[in-house]
């Protein structure tokens, strides 16, 4: 009898472990699906499902430890259990997700108040952990007659709430699809595979001694066709990196930029600036991409061929990129280091790599406007460039005072809104045709006061 009782107790424990979450004691996903299946099988019953998500829950565990993460889960579960008094069924479903199931129509305002109550700080070891909660809601049977279908649509509403910055979002047809990361990534892939699927604008890099536009940097822009709105560059570049499309993006940018370089040479001759293109380390490591770049530069004189801008991350291992850099130089293409000072490569790596110039990160320029030490650092970087025999390009010049100070310090090349806003290729070529010379901050130029006709929406990004 003792053995039989022990087996029965073990069986009950196993059954409980299979259907209840060990961290919170709440029903788990398996029991949730069974509960929904029973309710959906009852003819005529109406109800709703709400996904409650603790945003960035994994970061809580990473920063404060798993003990803190478990403490947060227990406190959230305790607060949600109070909803059971109102006949609402509560379960845990996923890392930082909880599910509420209720009857009749959902009270969106009430669910918003529940989410707000969950956001009250949780005390963990004397530290107040602040939470952010998003909620996606779907109704049944209006939004589905199968448990997985209802949960999936509540999940789409949750995606929409997250993307819009809303606390609670009710599902409606099409919601969540436009703003899901994977769907947007697929639209980006389609744009990159289509000629002209992305747009380029160009920002001048000016010689401070005579005002000539020596280079123009190609900057990618993309409008999501699903919304018709521009996507901030850091977002779609991040998507390209996350979904393995960064080389495809670099190819698309180079193809358009090379066409502009050829057009500028045909129309402007020696007045044509060199076009610079940002390239990711993954692209530089791809022999096919290097061959594509070399082929695209054919037909241009060596001193007018495109320039590749590499991040410091590309130079962490100079030996790994030596062959690619040698092939590019052999084809007459220059290589710049972009955003020097952003914290990746050492100066030793910079000295070992075969590069032709480096660009100083704009954050250092902004700091130099306010702090004496930052000015000293910037002055030292400029001197380092001179010692290495490399031109130094300073980014982020937005005011006349910055331009004057940089020129007095011996900086020859600069880039920023004060010199010129980004503009499309056609306007750029037109603006660089011979015209009456003007003076800005004591620099004789027909370039610094370009009539850019830029679209202000890009500048807000």
C-alpha positions, 0 to 999 in steps of 0.5 A, a space after each residue: 500500500 505504501 508503494 502504491 501511495 508513493 507512486 500515486 503521489 509521484 504521478 500527481 507531482 509529474 502531472 502538476 509539473 507538466 501543466 503548471 509553471 514551476 516558477 509562479 505556480 500558474 497554469 502553463 501553456 499546455 493547460 492554457 490550450 486545454 482551457 481555451 479548447 473547452 471554452 471554444 467548444 462551448 457553443 455560443 460562448 464569447 470571451 477574450 484572450 489578453 497577452 501581457 508582456 514584460 518588455 525586456 524581461 531577459 535584460 532584468 535577469 541579465 542585469 540583476 541575475 536570475 534570482 531577481 528575474 524569478 522575484 519579478 515573475 512571482 510578484 507579477 503573478 501575485 498581482 495578476 492572481 487578484 484578477 481571478 476574483 473577477 472570474 478571469 483565468 490566469 496563466 504564464 505563457 513564455 519568458 516574460 508573458 502572461 495570459 488572461 482569459 475572460 468572458 464576454 467583451 474585453 474591458 480595454 480600460 480595465 486591462 490598461 489599469 491592470 497593466 499600469 498596476 503591473 508596472 509599479 516597481 518591484 523591490 528586489 534586494 533593495 533595488 526598485 526594478 521598473 517594468 514596462 508592460 504591453 498588452 495584446 487582446 483578441 476576442 473569440 469566436 470573432 477572432 478565431 475558433 481554435 486556441 492557437 488561432 486566438 493566441 496568435 492574433 492576440 500576439 499580433 495585437 501585442 506586436 502592434 502595441 509594442 511598435 506603436 508604444 501603446 499600452 493595450 491594443 485590440 486585434 483587428 484584421 491586418 494588425 501586427 503584420 505590417 510592423 512585425 520585424 520579420 515582415 518588415 525584413 522581407 519587404 526590405 529584402 524585396 527592395 534590395 533585390 529590385 533596382 532602385 528599391 532604396 534611395 540614396 542621398 549625398 552629403 558633401 565633404 568639403 576642403 576648408 581651404 578653398 571650399 571645393 567639394 572633394 568627396 560626397 558620402 552616399 547615405 541610404 534611405 528606405 520607405 517601407 511600402 506597407 506604410 509609405 513612411 521612411 524608416 530610420 537608417 539605423 533601423 533598416 540597417 539593423 534589420 539587414 544585419 540581423 537577417 543576413 542582408 548587409 552585403 545585399 544592402 552594400 551591393 545595392 548602395 554601391 551600384 547606385 553610387 557608382 552610377 552617380 560617380 560615372 554621371 558626375 565624371 561625364 558631366 563635371 570632369 575634374 570638378 566631379 567629387 569622389 563618392 564614398 560608400 559605407 561598407 560592413 565588415 561582412 561585405 569586405 570579407 566577401 570576395 564576390 563583393 570585392 570583385 563587384 566593387 572593382 568591376 563597378 569602378 571600371 571606366 573611371 579614372 583612378 583619382 575619381 573611383 569610389 571610396 569605401 568607408 569601413 568601421 573600426 570594427 573592420 580593422 580589429 584583425 588587420 591581417 584578415 582584411 589585408 588581401 581585400 584592401 590590397 585588391 581594392 587599392 590595386 583597382 584604384 579605390 581608396 579606403 577610409 576608416 569611418 567614425 574613428 573614436 567609436 571604440 572598436 579598433 586600437 591605434 595600433 590596428 589603425 597604423 597596421 591597416 592600409 587605409 587612405 584617411 580616417 573620419 573623426 566621429 561627430 561626438 568628439 566634435 560636439 564635445 570639443 565645442 564645450 570641453 577643453 579636454 575634448 579639444 585637446 583629444 581632437 587636436 591630438 587625433 588631427 596631429 596623429 593623422 598628419 604624422 601617419 600621412 593620412 588626411 583627417 575628415 571631421 564629421 558633424 560640423 554644424 556651426 560656423 564657430 566649429 568650422 573656423 576652429 577646425 580650420 585654424 587647427 589645420 583640419 583640411 576636410 570636414 562634413 556636416 550640415 553647415 557645409 551642406 545637407 544631404 541631397 539627391 544625385 541629380 541636385 548634387 550634380 546640378 549644384 556642382 556645375 560652375 557658378 558664381 563663387 560665394 564666401 562663407 566663414 571666410 572660405 571662397 566657395 560655390 559649394 558651401 551654400 548649395 541650394 539643396 532642396 533637401 526633404 526635411 523628413 530625412 533630417 528628422 531621422 
